[in-house]
Amino acid sequence: MDVNGTVAEGFEPVREAFARNFTGLGERGAAVAVYRDGHRVVDLWAGTRDVDGTEPWQHGTAQVVRSATKGVAAAVALLLHQRGELDLDAPVAAYWPEFKAHGKERLLVRHVLGHRAGLPVLDVPLTPEEALDPERGPAAVAAQAPVWEPGTGHGYHALTYGWLLDGLVRRVTGRWVGEWLAEEVAGPLGLDLWLGLPEEVAGRAGRTGRVDGPEPAGALRARPKRSVTAAYEDPHSLTRRAFAAISPFPDQNDPAYRAAALPATNGVATADGLARFYAALIGEVDGVRLLDPAAVELARAEESSGPDRVLVVNTRFGLGYMLHGTASPLLGPGSFGHPGRGGALGFADPETRIAFGYVTNGFRKTVTADPRAQALIRALRTSLGA
């Protein structure tokens, strides 16, 4: 496998791990980027742009990153808070009056960001066509009754998270999350990152698909517990219902799906776009910094931890971000970011001043800890002498 791109001196272990992902873990096409102190130190790509094709991955090939989108969307809420436009401790209904239905008048903005809203499912799932209408998802969560008392526990809001955030941001700013992101974040930073893929760049996005790679060493220990497997198999469980809030799930290669903006799940990005975004969250990138130090601490201060009512494992969340832990190992204890189901990952680690982005066209069964991304993280720790 020919690996293209560059690594700064000392980061050679990342290149080696990236190459091994193709020879040992079934990678088809992927890219990884790492920034340190706002400067790119790893920029690698290899394989094919389409999971089922032969055309080579190019510098600048983008992919759907699934739930890695959530970490990007969360920055919109934190930036609005930083600007004094959104109170994290205010009820959502203070901005969005229709949201009061079914006893949600005391549900706070921070409950949404910390996956504590009690709204991971829809009693009536949306069809793929309905999900592409920006009004339908927010209206559905506004009308939905919580399945637990908001604030009393946490559970991953796999799809509803995006509609909750979209409805809130629209009522605060007059813009949807994707519009705000393009104008206030991606534009100023020159990011190859889109929530609502414009037609003029749609040709840069590769086709994705399911791949089955060999299990890594220790896979017997890594296999999910019986309770987790049962939750994914039970059509009545919160787990299955959360991931089926759109049913059936749309074809992620459909141009109409990619052109829509679902802040929980359909962002399109390059590895550099993800890494550069996280680098700008924690420091300056070409003169632009997104979050001030206080907002960074909000992003990574533990908001939720312990048994996740949806994922049925122990998870940790800050405000909008997954935190380092057994379910989602990142670079270190202070890291914050978000994986995408099946592979993609973006995160920042303020202590080492590292930002990381990984995208792939081959989706695996993993939800939060893909072995390919984990191999790259281990190599990055080696590069840093950790």
VEXDREN-2710 file (C-alpha; in Angstrom, 1 decimal):
% VEXDREN-2710
k/r/px/py/pz
1/MET/0.0/0.0/0.0
2/ASP/1.4/3.4/-1.1
3/VAL/0.9/6.0/1.6
4/ASN/0.8/9.5/0.4
5/GLY/1.5/12.7/2.3
6/THR/3.9/13.9/4.9
7/VAL/4.8/13.6/8.6
8/ALA/6.9/15.9/10.6
9/GLU/10.0/14.5/12.3
10/GLY/9.1/12.4/15.2
11/PHE/5.6/11.4/13.9
12/GLU/6.8/8.5/11.8
13/PRO/5.0/6.0/14.0
14/VAL/1.7/7.4/12.8
15/ARG/2.7/6.8/9.2
16/GLU/3.6/3.2/10.1
17/ALA/0.4/2.6/11.9
18/PHE/-1.6/4.1/9.1
19/ALA/0.0/1.7/6.6
20/ARG/-0.6/-1.3/8.9
21/ASN/-4.3/-0.4/9.0
22/PHE/-4.4/-1.3/5.3
23/THR/-2.4/-4.5/5.5
24/GLY/-3.8/-5.8/8.8
25/LEU/-7.2/-4.2/9.6
26/GLY/-9.0/-4.2/6.2
27/GLU/-8.8/-0.5/5.5
28/ARG/-9.9/0.4/1.9
29/GLY/-9.5/4.2/1.8
30/ALA/-8.7/6.7/4.5
31/ALA/-6.8/9.8/5.6
32/VAL/-5.4/11.1/8.9
33/ALA/-4.3/14.5/9.9
34/VAL/-2.7/15.8/13.1
35/TYR/-2.1/19.4/14.2
36/ARG/0.2/20.5/17.1
37/ASP/0.2/24.1/18.3
38/GLY/-2.0/25.0/15.3
39/HIS/0.4/23.6/12.7
40/ARG/-0.1/20.4/10.7
41/VAL/2.4/17.7/11.6
42/VAL/0.7/14.7/10.0
43/ASP/-1.1/14.7/6.6
44/LEU/-1.6/11.2/5.1
45/TRP/-3.9/9.4/2.7
46/ALA/-4.1/6.1/0.9
47/GLY/-6.3/3.6/-0.8
48/THR/-9.3/4.3/-3.0
49/ARG/-11.8/7.2/-2.7
50/ASP/-14.8/4.9/-3.1
51/VAL/-15.1/1.8/-0.9
52/ASP/-16.2/-0.2/-3.9
53/GLY/-14.0/1.5/-6.5
54/THR/-10.5/1.7/-7.9
55/GLU/-10.0/5.5/-8.3
56/PRO/-7.2/6.6/-5.9
57/TRP/-7.9/8.7/-2.8
58/GLN/-6.7/12.2/-3.5
59/HIS/-5.5/14.9/-1.2
60/GLY/-8.8/16.6/-0.3
61/THR/-11.0/13.6/-0.7
62/ALA/-13.9/13.9/1.8
63/GLN/-16.2/11.4/3.4
64/VAL/-19.4/11.2/5.5
65/VAL/-18.2/11.2/9.1
66/ARG/-21.4/10.1/10.8
67/SER/-21.5/11.1/14.5
68/ALA/-18.2/12.8/14.4
69/THR/-20.6/15.6/13.1
70/LYS/-21.9/16.0/16.7
71/GLY/-18.6/17.4/17.9
72/VAL/-18.6/20.0/15.1
73/ALA/-22.2/21.0/15.8
74/ALA/-21.6/21.3/19.5
75/ALA/-19.2/24.1/18.9
76/VAL/-22.0/26.2/17.6
77/ALA/-23.8/26.1/20.9
78/LEU/-20.6/26.8/22.8
79/LEU/-19.7/29.7/20.6
80/LEU/-23.2/31.2/21.0
81/HIS/-22.7/30.8/24.8
82/GLN/-19.3/32.4/24.6
83/ARG/-20.9/35.4/22.7
84/GLY/-23.6/35.7/25.4
85/GLU/-26.4/34.6/23.1
86/LEU/-27.2/31.3/24.7
87/ASP/-27.5/30.4/28.4
88/LEU/-26.5/26.8/29.0
89/ASP/-28.5/26.8/32.2
90/ALA/-31.7/28.2/30.7
91/PRO/-34.6/26.0/29.7
92/VAL/-34.7/25.1/26.1
93/ALA/-38.3/26.4/26.0
94/ALA/-37.1/29.9/26.9
95/TYR/-35.8/30.1/23.3
96/TRP/-38.2/27.5/21.7
97/PRO/-41.7/27.9/23.2
98/GLU/-43.2/24.9/21.3
99/PHE/-40.7/22.7/23.2
100/LYS/-42.6/22.9/26.4
101/ALA/-44.9/20.0/25.4
102/HIS/-45.1/16.9/27.6
103/GLY/-43.4/18.4/30.7
104/LYS/-40.2/19.6/29.0
105/GLU/-40.5/23.1/30.3
106/ARG/-37.6/22.6/32.8
107/LEU/-35.3/20.7/30.3
108/LEU/-32.1/22.8/30.1
109/VAL/-29.8/23.6/27.3
110/ARG/-27.0/21.7/29.1
111/HIS/-29.2/18.6/29.2
112/VAL/-29.3/18.6/25.4
113/LEU/-25.5/18.9/25.1
114/GLY/-24.8/16.3/27.8
115/HIS/-27.2/13.7/26.4
116/ARG/-29.4/14.0/29.5
117/ALA/-32.6/15.3/27.8
118/GLY/-34.4/12.0/27.9
119/LEU/-35.3/12.3/24.2
120/PRO/-33.2/9.7/22.4
121/VAL/-36.1/8.1/20.6
122/LEU/-39.2/9.2/18.6
123/ASP/-42.4/7.3/19.1
124/VAL/-43.1/7.8/15.4
125/PRO/-39.8/7.6/13.5
126/LEU/-39.2/9.8/10.5
127/THR/-39.0/8.4/7.0
128/PRO/-35.8/9.2/5.1
129/GLU/-37.8/11.8/3.0
130/GLU/-39.1/13.5/6.2
131/ALA/-35.6/13.5/7.8
132/LEU/-34.3/15.6/4.8
133/ASP/-36.9/18.4/5.6
134/PRO/-35.1/20.6/8.1
135/GLU/-38.4/21.5/9.9
136/ARG/-39.6/17.9/10.5
137/GLY/-36.9/16.6/12.9
138/PRO/-37.0/19.6/15.3
139/ALA/-40.8/19.6/15.3
140/ALA/-40.8/15.8/16.1
141/VAL/-38.5/16.2/19.2
142/ALA/-40.5/19.3/20.4
143/ALA/-43.6/17.1/20.4
144/GLN/-42.0/14.0/21.9
145/ALA/-42.4/13.1/25.6
146/PRO/-39.2/12.2/27.5
147/VAL/-38.6/8.6/28.2
148/TRP/-36.8/9.6/31.5
149/GLU/-37.0/12.7/33.6
150/PRO/-34.6/15.2/31.9
151/GLY/-31.4/15.7/33.9
152/THR/-31.7/12.5/35.9
153/GLY/-29.6/10.2/33.8
154/HIS/-27.9/10.1/30.4
155/GLY/-28.2/8.1/27.2
156/TYR/-26.8/8.7/23.8
157/HIS/-29.1/10.7/21.6
158/ALA/-27.9/9.1/18.3
159/LEU/-30.1/11.1/15.9
160/THR/-32.3/13.3/18.0
161/TYR/-29.3/15.2/19.3
162/GLY/-29.0/17.0/15.9
163/TRP/-32.7/18.0/15.8
164/LEU/-32.6/19.3/19.3
165/LEU/-29.6/21.4/18.6
166/ASP/-30.9/22.5/15.2
167/GLY/-34.2/23.7/16.6
168/LEU/-32.5/25.6/19.4
169/VAL/-29.9/27.3/17.2
170/ARG/-32.5/28.3/14.6
171/ARG/-34.6/30.0/17.3
172/VAL/-31.5/31.8/18.8
173/THR/-29.9/32.9/15.5
174/GLY/-32.4/32.5/12.7
175/ARG/-30.1/30.1/11.0
176/TRP/-29.8/26.3/11.0
177/VAL/-26.7/24.7/12.5
178/GLY/-25.2/24.0/9.1
179/GLU/-25.7/27.5/7.9
180/TRP/-24.2/29.0/11.0
181/LEU/-21.3/26.6/10.8
182/ALA/-20.5/27.5/7.2
183/GLU/-20.6/31.2/7.8
184/GLU/-19.0/31.5/11.2
185/VAL/-16.6/28.5/11.5
186/ALA/-15.8/26.7/8.2
187/GLY/-15.5/29.9/6.1
188/PRO/-13.1/31.9/8.4
189/LEU/-10.9/28.8/8.9
190/GLY/-11.0/27.6/5.3
191/LEU/-12.2/24.1/6.5
192/ASP/-13.0/21.3/4.1
193/LEU/-16.0/20.4/6.3
194/TRP/-19.6/20.7/5.5
195/LEU/-23.0/20.1/7.1
196/GLY/-25.1/20.2/4.0
197/LEU/-22.7/19.3/1.2
198/PRO/-22.8/22.1/-1.6
199/GLU/-23.3/20.8/-5.1
200/GLU/-20.1/22.5/-6.3
201/VAL/-17.9/20.3/-4.0
202/ALA/-20.1/17.1/-4.0
203/GLY/-17.6/15.4/-6.4
204/ARG/-14.9/15.4/-3.8
205/ALA/-16.9/13.0/-1.5
206/GLY/-16.1/9.3/-1.9
207/ARG/-18.6/6.5/-1.6
208/THR/-18.8/4.7/1.7
209/GLY/-19.8/1.2/2.6
210/ARG/-19.6/-1.6/5.1
211/VAL/-16.3/-3.5/5.5
212/ASP/-15.3/-6.4/7.7
213/GLY/-11.7/-6.4/8.8
214/PRO/-9.8/-9.0/10.7
215/GLU/-10.3/-8.7/14.5
216/PRO/-7.3/-7.2/16.3
217/ALA/-5.3/-9.0/18.9
218/GLY/-7.3/-9.4/22.1
219/ALA/-10.6/-9.4/20.2
220/LEU/-12.1/-12.0/22.4
221/ARG/-11.8/-9.7/25.3
222/ALA/-13.0/-6.8/23.2
223/ARG/-16.3/-8.4/22.1
224/PRO/-19.4/-6.7/23.5
225/LYS/-21.1/-8.1/26.6
226/ARG/-24.2/-10.1/26.1
227/SER/-26.3/-7.3/27.5
228/VAL/-25.0/-4.9/24.8
229/THR/-25.6/-7.4/22.0
230/ALA/-29.1/-8.0/23.3
231/ALA/-29.9/-4.3/23.4
232/TYR/-29.0/-3.9/19.7
233/GLU/-31.0/-7.0/18.8
234/ASP/-34.2/-6.0/20.7
235/PRO/-36.5/-3.8/18.5
236/HIS/-38.1/-2.4/21.6
237/SER/-34.9/-1.3/23.4
238/LEU/-33.9/2.3/23.7
239/THR/-30.7/1.3/21.8
240/ARG/-32.5/0.1/18.7
241/ARG/-35.1/2.8/18.9
242/ALA/-32.5/5.6/19.2
243/PHE/-30.7/4.4/16.1
244/ALA/-34.0/3.9/14.3
245/ALA/-35.4/7.5/14.8
246/ILE/-35.1/7.6/11.0
247/SER/-36.5/4.4/9.5
248/PRO/-35.2/3.0/7.3
249/PHE/-31.9/4.7/7.5
250/PRO/-31.1/6.7/4.4
251/ASP/-28.5/5.7/1.9
252/GLN/-25.4/7.7/2.9
253/ASN/-24.2/7.9/-0.7
254/ASP/-27.4/9.5/-1.9
255/PRO/-26.6/13.1/-3.1
256/ALA/-29.9/14.3/-1.5
257/TYR/-28.9/12.9/1.9
258/ARG/-25.5/14.6/1.7
259/ALA/-26.9/17.9/0.6
260/ALA/-29.3/17.9/3.6
261/ALA/-28.0/19.0/7.1
262/LEU/-28.5/16.6/10.0
263/PRO/-26.2/17.9/12.8
264/ALA/-26.1/14.5/14.5
265/THR/-24.9/12.3/11.6
266/ASN/-24.2/13.5/8.1
267/GLY/-21.3/16.0/8.1
268/VAL/-18.8/15.5/5.3
269/ALA/-15.2/16.3/5.9
270/THR/-11.6/15.6/5.1
271/ALA/-9.2/14.4/7.8
272/ASP/-7.6/17.8/7.6
273/GLY/-10.9/19.6/8.0
274/LEU/-11.7/17.7/11.2
275/ALA/-8.2/18.1/12.7
276/ARG/-8.0/21.8/11.7
277/PHE/-11.4/22.4/13.3
278/TYR/-10.3/20.9/16.6
279/ALA/-7.0/22.7/16.5
280/ALA/-8.9/26.0/16.3
281/LEU/-11.0/25.0/19.3
282/ILE/-8.0/24.9/21.6
283/GLY/-5.6/27.4/20.0
284/GLU/-4.9/29.7/17.1
285/VAL/-4.9/28.4/13.5
286/ASP/-3.7/31.1/11.0
287/GLY/-4.9/33.8/13.3
288/VAL/-8.3/32.3/14.1
289/ARG/-9.3/30.7/17.5
290/LEU/-12.8/29.5/18.1
291/LEU/-13.2/28.8/21.8
292/ASP/-11.7/30.8/24.7
293/PRO/-10.1/28.8/27.5
294/ALA/-13.3/29.0/29.6
295/ALA/-15.4/27.5/26.8
296/VAL/-12.8/24.7/26.3
297/GLU/-13.2/23.8/29.9
298/LEU/-17.0/23.7/29.4
299/ALA/-16.5/21.3/26.5
300/ARG/-14.5/18.9/28.5
301/ALA/-15.8/19.2/32.0
302/GLU/-17.7/16.0/32.8
303/GLU/-21.4/16.5/32.5
304/SER/-22.5/12.8/32.3
305/SER/-20.7/9.6/33.2
306/GLY/-21.5/6.0/34.1
307/PRO/-24.1/3.6/32.6
308/ASP/-25.5/4.9/29.3
309/ARG/-29.2/4.1/28.9
310/VAL/-28.8/3.8/25.2
311/LEU/-25.4/2.4/24.5
312/VAL/-25.6/0.1/27.5
313/VAL/-21.9/0.7/28.4
314/ASN/-20.3/3.3/30.6
315/THR/-19.8/6.6/28.7
316/ARG/-18.5/10.1/29.6
317/PHE/-19.7/13.3/28.0
318/GLY/-18.8/17.0/28.4
319/LEU/-21.0/19.6/26.8
320/GLY/-21.4/18.2/23.4
321/TYR/-18.3/16.0/23.4
322/MET/-17.4/12.5/24.3
323/LEU/-14.6/12.4/26.9
324/HIS/-11.7/10.0/27.2
325/GLY/-12.8/6.7/28.8
326/THR/-13.2/3.0/28.2
327/ALA/-16.0/3.5/25.7
328/SER/-14.1/6.1/23.6
329/PRO/-10.4/6.1/24.3
330/LEU/-8.7/9.3/23.1
331/LEU/-5.2/10.6/23.6
332/GLY/-5.4/11.4/27.3
333/PRO/-7.6/12.2/30.3
334/GLY/-8.2/15.8/29.2
335/SER/-9.1/14.9/25.5
336/PHE/-12.5/15.7/24.1
337/GLY/-14.0/15.0/20.7
338/HIS/-16.4/12.7/19.0
339/PRO/-16.2/9.4/17.0
340/GLY/-18.4/8.5/14.1
341/ARG/-20.1/5.1/14.1
342/GLY/-18.0/2.9/11.9
343/GLY/-14.7/4.7/12.0
344/ALA/-14.3/8.5/11.8
345/LEU/-12.9/10.4/14.7
346/GLY/-12.0/14.0/15.6
347/PHE/-10.6/15.2/19.0
348/ALA/-8.4/17.8/20.7
349/ASP/-6.1/17.3/23.6
350/PRO/-5.3/20.7/25.3
351/GLU/-2.5/19.3/27.4
352/THR/-0.4/18.2/24.4
353/ARG/-1.8/20.9/22.1
354/ILE/-2.8/18.1/19.7
355/ALA/-5.8/18.0/17.3
356/PHE/-6.6/14.8/15.4
357/GLY/-8.8/13.9/12.4
358/TYR/-9.4/10.6/10.8
359/VAL/-11.9/9.7/8.0
360/THR/-12.5/6.5/6.2
361/ASN/-14.8/5.1/3.4
362/GLY/-15.0/1.7/5.1
363/PHE/-17.6/1.5/7.9
364/ARG/-17.2/-1.3/10.5
365/LYS/-19.5/-2.4/13.3
366/THR/-17.9/-0.2/15.9
367/VAL/-19.8/2.6/17.5
368/THR/-17.2/4.5/19.6
369/ALA/-13.8/2.8/19.4
370/ASP/-12.8/1.7/16.0
371/PRO/-9.6/-0.4/15.9
372/ARG/-8.1/1.6/13.0
373/ALA/-8.5/4.9/14.8
374/GLN/-7.2/3.4/18.0
375/ALA/-4.1/2.1/16.3
376/LEU/-3.4/5.7/15.1
377/ILE/-3.9/7.1/18.6
378/ARG/-1.5/4.6/20.1
379/ALA/1.1/5.6/17.4
380/LEU/0.5/9.2/18.2
381/ARG/1.2/8.6/21.9
382/THR/4.4/6.9/20.9
383/SER/5.4/9.9/18.8
384/LEU/4.8/12.2/21.8
385/GLY/6.8/9.9/24.1
386/ALA/3.8/9.1/26.2
END
